[in-house]
C-alpha cells in the first residue's frame, strides 16, 4: 500500500511540475528571451524534465 501511495503522489507532483515548466517555457518573457538570445530558462527545463522523471517513477511504483 505504501508504494501505491508514493506512486500516486509522484504522479501528481510530476504532472504539476510539467505544467509549471511549460507555463514558464510559454510565458511572454521567455518567448521574448528565446527570440533574442535563443536561451530557454533553466526553470522551464527543470520543471519539464523533473516532472517527467517523477511521472515515470510514479508509474513504476504503481505496478
C-alpha positions in Angstrom: 0.0 0.0 0.0 2.9 2.4 0.8 4.3 2.0 -2.8 1.0 2.8 -4.4 0.5 5.9 -2.3 4.0 7.1 -3.1 3.3 6.4 -6.8 0.2 8.5 -6.8 1.9 11.3 -5.0 4.8 11.2 -7.6 2.4 11.2 -10.5 0.5 14.3 -9.1 3.8 16.0 -8.3 5.2 15.2 -11.8 2.1 16.5 -13.5 2.2 19.7 -11.5 6.0 20.1 -12.3 5.3 19.6 -16.0 2.6 22.2 -16.1 4.8 24.6 -14.2 7.7 24.1 -16.5 5.5 24.5 -19.6 4.0 27.6 -18.1 7.4 29.2 -17.7 8.5 28.0 -21.1 5.4 29.5 -22.7 5.5 32.8 -20.8 5.8 36.1 -22.7 9.2 36.9 -21.1 10.5 33.6 -22.0 9.3 33.9 -25.6 11.0 37.3 -25.9 14.2 35.9 -24.4 14.2 33.0 -26.8 13.6 35.3 -29.8 16.6 37.5 -29.0 19.1 35.0 -27.4 17.7 31.6 -28.2 18.1 30.5 -24.5 15.3 28.7 -22.6 15.1 29.5 -18.8 16.6 26.8 -16.6 13.4 26.7 -14.5 11.5 25.6 -17.6 13.9 22.7 -18.2 13.9 21.7 -14.5 10.1 21.6 -14.4 9.7 19.7 -17.6 12.5 17.1 -17.0 11.9 16.8 -13.3 8.1 16.3 -13.9 8.8 13.7 -16.5 11.1 11.8 -14.2 8.6 11.9 -11.3 5.8 10.7 -13.6 7.9 7.7 -14.8 8.9 6.8 -11.3 5.3 7.2 -10.1 4.0 4.9 -12.8 6.5 2.2 -12.0 5.6 2.5 -8.3 2.0 1.7 -9.1 2.9 -1.6 -10.7 
